[in-house]
Amino acid sequence: MTDRMQRIRNCLEGALAPESLELIDDSHKHVGHAGARDGRGHFSVRIVASCFRGQRPLARHRMVYAALGALMDTDIHALSIQALTPEEIG
């Protein structure tokens, strides 16, 4: 796991206390893409956390973006988010 991925994982785990967290670096799929030229990456995250209960999808995404904070400006160009509650993964 790269340092960047570990920083992302640490931020999400620290802020959202997920029961499950899958993080995938999709940057290799976007080589040559205009947004990838600045060195920031493309990632997919599937996160299962009880803190998403009662939250609509947009609010859940905002929670993920808030947890990542400055990494959205320095390390992440694109982020695909699947944010679920434990009850939704059954």
SULKA-V769243 format. One record per backbone hydrogen bond with DSSP energy under -1.0 kcal/mol. NH is the residue of the N-H (numbers start at 1). CO is the residue of the C=O. E is the energy in kcal/mol with one decimal. If there is no record, write none. Layout:
BEGIN
{{NH:CO:E} {NH:CO:E}}
END
This chain:
BEGIN
{{6:2:-2.2} {7:3:-2.5} {8:4:-2.3} {9:5:-2.7} {10:6:-2.8} {11:7:-2.2} {12:8:-2.3} {13:9:-2.8} {14:10:-2.5} {15:11:-2.0} {16:12:-2.4} {17:13:-1.4} {19:48:-2.8} {20:48:-1.5} {22:46:-2.6} {24:44:-2.9} {26:42:-2.3} {29:26:-1.9} {30:27:-2.0} {33:30:-2.4} {36:33:-1.6} {39:36:-1.7} {41:75:-3.0} {43:78:-2.5} {44:24:-2.4} {45:80:-3.0} {46:22:-2.5} {47:82:-2.8} {48:20:-2.7} {49:84:-2.4} {52:49:-1.4} {53:50:-1.9} {55:52:-2.2} {60:56:-2.2} {61:57:-2.4} {62:58:-2.2} {63:59:-1.9} {64:60:-1.9} {65:61:-2.8} {66:62:-2.6} {67:63:-2.1} {68:64:-1.8} {69:65:-1.6} {71:68:-2.2} {72:69:-1.8} {73:70:-1.6} {74:70:-1.8} {75:71:-2.4} {76:71:-2.3} {77:41:-3.3} {78:41:-1.6} {80:43:-2.7} {82:45:-2.4} {84:47:-2.8} {88:85:-1.1}}
END
